[in-house]
């Protein structure tokens, strides 16, 4: 799916720039999807903005994230 995005060429390295950590991005998206699926009954909204993809081998970093729960009183993580 990442290869289908407009930013894929930039992530691979564009005009002599180093490639970014596409494997870490894919792994993060899968883990995030699994997390949301496991807690779908409790999560109302999840936002990560921005998610910084670092150079190859250096992973990704969520610079800001917000999770809004349906009921914070009864939610047990």
N, C-alpha and C positions, 0 to 999 in steps of 0.2 A: 504494500500500500504506500509506503514511503516513496518508492520509485515512481508512483503516479502523481506525486505532488509537484507543484511548480518550483519548489525550492530544492528538489533532489539534485539538480545539476550543481547548485551551489554547495550542497552538503558533500558531494563527491570531490570537490576541489575545482575551482573555476579560475581560469586565467592565471595559472601558476600558484594559486593559493593552496595551502594544505587541506587535505580532506578532514571532515569532521567525523565524530564518533557515531556513525549510523547504526552500528550494532548496539551500542548502549541506548540510543534513542528507541530502537525497536524493542529492546528488552524492557525499557521503562514503560513504553506504551502497553506492552503485554501485561506487565505487573500491575499497572494502574487499572487496566481493564478488569483483571482478576479481582483486585481489591474492591472495585465498584460492584462487580457482580456478587461477591460474597456479602457485601453490606448494602445491597440495593434497597432493602426494607428500611434502612436507617438514613441513607443519604438522599437529601433532597437536591443538592447541587454541589458540584466540585469544579473548581477553576484553578488552573495553573497558568500564570501569565506574568512574565515569560518563562519558558523552559529553555534554558541556554544549552545548546549542544556544543560541547568543547571539542578541541582537536582530537583526532584519532587516538584511541587508547586512554582518554582522559574523562570519559563519561559525560553525563548531563547534570545540570543543576537547576532545580526549581528555585527561581529567585523570589517568587511570591506565590502563595497558595491559600485557598480558602475552601473549607468544606462546611456546607450548611446541612445540619441534621434535621430530620423531621421532628424529633422530640428529644431535646438534650437531657431532659430529666430522667427518661427511662433508658437512654442509650448506654450500653455497656460495650466498650471497645476492648 
